[in-house]
Amino acid sequence: MRAFHLAAFLALGLVAAPLAVQAQGAFDAGWTLQPDASVLRFQSVKNETKVESSTFATFNGEISEDGLATINILLDSIDTKVDLRNVRMRFLLFETFQYPEAVITAQLDPEMLADLPQLRRKIVPLTYTLSLHGITQEATTEVAVTLITSDLVSVASSAPVSVATSLFDLDSGVAKLEEAASVSILPSATVSFDFIFSRTTRTAPLVAAAPVIAEPTKAAIEPQGNFDLAACKGRFEILSRTDNINFGSGSARLEPQSSFLLDSIADIVSRCPGLRIIVAGHTDSDGAASANQSLSERRAASVVSYLVSQGVGAGRITSVGYGEAQPLVPNDSAQNKKRNRRIEFAVADG
């Protein structure tokens, strides 16, 4: 469960790289990030002592001629080296169905690295903004900028960048990861990176002058094509924990925000051919048991209706309601009651 790890943050470092340009003009023609020659990693800690390292496979960036740096990180490309861990990170932590990217921006000052052609390497402060999970925060870090050639610049973390999940409303996602994997996770992560930028006008291939860099992960996003049975079952178990399918109080009408997740679910169902999917509705214990039973059935049926409207075959998906009969936790607090009001997904046996 490599927790979140705002790998995004480390990206902010690469933002400074292009400053390293030569005296002819720091941002002449702009600079472009070379992802195949760059590395982006984040580290998380689970069960107090176990450190795990993960990456993002897909990111890009540029620095415009006026010094505005922008970095985009595709959060669906999270790579923990384990398929279902990746799925948990996408759906339970980052909620990529609604927040697909992390975006880092910074306005660069060419004077900051005016002496880089002579020094060749310099550690500089960088103020940046990070937009992640619908929240934007400003922070400052330090990056090591190395002038490799007149057309190549490396920007690397001078020390691990620590990021607290609470800054981006990710604590509930961390709790979901902990429950799904039966582990404890430190609610912060450290990010490290080494990015290579080239002048946008560069036509020659990136070669020789660059230092040796660890081979980056080429692709970690959801694989194309159909899933096998284990992958389908694992995904539906994870989807049942998202808590992103919502209804009005006492109503079976889906709230508009639910469509972000339901559209992703429709895609997954379509890639599990030959399987029959069960959608189960559950409520808390407030109100009469008979009313809760009816409400759970109607809510599950609303989800099925939506998925069918998105192309899922009606004969492949059925609904069932359990009312208040199967609580996850005691109905003794508002938070617990919210957890018990849920929609679950499963592959039907046989």
Number of C-alpha atoms within 10 A of each C-alpha: 26 27 30 30 30 28 27 28 31 29 33 33 32 34 32 36 32 34 29 32 28 21 14 8 14 23 24 17 15 23 30 22 26 18 18 17 20 21 24 27 24 27 23 24 20 17 12 11 10 9 11 14 17 23 24 27 23 22 23 15 23 25 30 19 15 15 22 17 26 21 24 19 24 19 27 24 22 29 25 21 13 10 17 16 20 22 24 27 27 22 25 26 26 28 21 21 18 17 17 18 22 25 21 27 23 21 18 24 16 19 10 16 25 17 15 19 17 9 11 15 19 17 15 14 13 19 17 22 18 22 19 24 19 12 11 14 12 12 11 13 19 19 27 20 29 22 25 18 16 14 20 24 28 28 29 29 23 18 14 18 23 19 20 17 21 12 14 18 16 22 17 13 24 26 16 21 27 18 12 16 11 11 13 16 21 17 20 21 23 22 25 22 25 24 26 28 32 23 21 18 12 13 8 7 6 16 8 7 10 15 11 8 13 10 10 17 17 13 13 19 19 13 9 7 10 14 17 11 14 9 15 21 18 17 22 20 17 23 24 18 21 20 20 21 22 19 18 9 7 13 13 19 14 16 13 10 13 16 19 16 19 20 14 16 20 18 14 18 25 18 16 19 14 10 18 18 22 20 24 24 30 27 30 26 18 11 11 10 15 10 14 23 19 16 22 28 21 19 29 25 21 19 24 26 16 16 22 16 12 15 12 19 14 13 9 17 22 17 20 19 22 18 25 25 15 12 19 15 14 12 17 10 10 10 10 15 19 14 19 24 21 25 23 20 22 21 19 14 8 5
